[in-house]
Amino acid sequence: MAHRTVPFLDLSREYRLLGPDLLRGIEAVLEQQRFILGEEVTALELQAAARCGVAHAAGCASGTDALWLSLAAAGIGPGDAVLTTPFSFFASVSAILRAGASPVLADIHPESFNLSSQAVRECLNGSAPPAAKAGESAANSAAIRAVLPVHLFGQTADWDGFEALQREYVRPPLRSGPEPLVLIEDAAQAFGAAWDSRPAGSLGQAAAFSFYPTKNLSAAGDAGLVTTDDEAIAERVRLLRQHGMRRRYHHEIVGWNSRLDTLQAAVLLVKLRFIDEWNASRRSLATRYCSLFEQAGLADRGPYPERGVVLPTTHPKATHVFHQFVIRVRRRDELKAFLDQRGIGSEIYYPVPLHLQPAFAFLGYSAGAFPEAERAAREVLALPIYPQLTPDEQELVVTGICDFLS
Ligand SMILES: *Cc1c(COP(=O)(O)O)cnc(C)c1O
């Protein structure tokens, strides 16, 4: 009997469902020839803003650019430091540098894998443990003006904790006077997620979404979006994404070219109709994974793995969209190799924490600076989860892990 394989992600299944709708949307753009900021871009911005519960949304070229645009439009730049997590995709930190600011890192919470508001508090109070203080040199004693939590794997970060910090902590009055801490969401993995029923994208002063093809809401290429309730921020994003011009060839500020393609907006408009249904499917797949592992007697009571696997947990206030279903397990690399051999896809998000990336060596952090992020990087494994994953494929995944562990 030939082994059945389980692809980690199979986007062709989605295409089989949506093909005719997508082609109609793309054809309409080709016929209209409005490739740059056409009407589909505006329609997507309006619908995305409504879905995220904010007044404004502005499309851009990628999630990475959405992060940079959010920071720059919120007035974060040289002389400012931005606190974020070492356990994320590279862009969470590189976008801070691109904005001219200095990244400062704080450790994660071992259950959610999200930036710990407690660790951020210690950083703001200057009472972080000595190892974590290494980054202060990198920040050149710049004042921490913003916090950039990431809603990792589709679960919103502890927003109560960050808003409490925002109320308590006011950055030193370097400019015109005391300014409150700015909160920017990296919502690249969290379209449709929520905290306390407030949608991701409406929690911070601005939020950055990515529609990279593997994200839970995805384009047919690169695309991104900034959401905000702040009209001035929205206005600046629109200026910055198009060379600082409102009127053609009249440049008010130095921006860049980071527009959302009309073709990508047409694709996203089709998919946006399904996002709630898809996120609900992801949640029920997650629930089913959990019960399969429980039934197999493999569920460890976390936060750290022992004999079995630690299953993902959802904070009572978080609406998780399971962009990824991430377990923790010992001998993770051996398990991944075992699953690979059976044709069962899995991925490691992320194998190297950002403070240990060669590109960020100049930030001055060393191994041991963020023990939770470093341990997570050794233990996490993402399993296949997408709306078209079948029940028997899920069973193959769990059986494969059972066979390895027993
Ligand atoms: C994907 C991702 C980004 C970057 O998005 P791109 O569209 O690939 O530029 C940023 N942050 C996180 C957490 C991501 O997952």
The ligand as an SDF file (V2000), in Angstrom:
LIG
                    3D

 15 15  0  0  0  0  0  0  0  0999 V2000
    4.6570   37.4210    6.6410 C   0  0  0  0  0  0  0  0  0  0  0  0
    5.0150   38.2590    7.7740 C   0  0  0  0  0  0  0  0  0  0  0  0
    5.5250   39.5680    7.6090 C   0  0  0  0  0  0  0  0  0  0  0  0
    5.9440   40.1200    6.2770 C   0  0  0  0  0  0  0  0  0  0  0  0
    4.9630   40.0830    5.3050 O   0  0  0  0  0  0  0  0  0  0  0  0
    5.3770   40.0930    3.7470 P   0  0  0  0  0  0  0  0  0  0  0  0
    4.0680   40.3050    3.0680 O   0  0  0  0  0  0  0  0  0  0  0  0
    5.9790   38.7550    3.4530 O   0  0  0  0  0  0  0  0  0  0  0  0
    6.3190   41.1950    3.5180 O   0  0  0  0  0  0  0  0  0  0  0  0
    5.7430   40.3340    8.7270 C   0  0  0  0  0  0  0  0  0  0  0  0
    5.5150   39.8640    9.9560 N   0  0  0  0  0  0  0  0  0  0  0  0
    5.0440   38.6160   10.1680 C   0  0  0  0  0  0  0  0  0  0  0  0
    4.7800   38.1620   11.5530 C   0  0  0  0  0  0  0  0  0  0  0  0
    4.7930   37.7760    9.0870 C   0  0  0  0  0  0  0  0  0  0  0  0
    4.3490   36.5350    9.3070 O   0  0  0  0  0  0  0  0  0  0  0  0
  1  2  1  0
  2  3  1  0
  2 14  2  0
  3  4  1  0
  3 10  2  0
  4  5  1  0
  5  6  1  0
  6  7  2  0
  6  8  1  0
  6  9  1  0
 10 11  1  0
 11 12  2  0
 12 13  1  0
 12 14  1  0
 14 15  1  0
M  END
$$$$
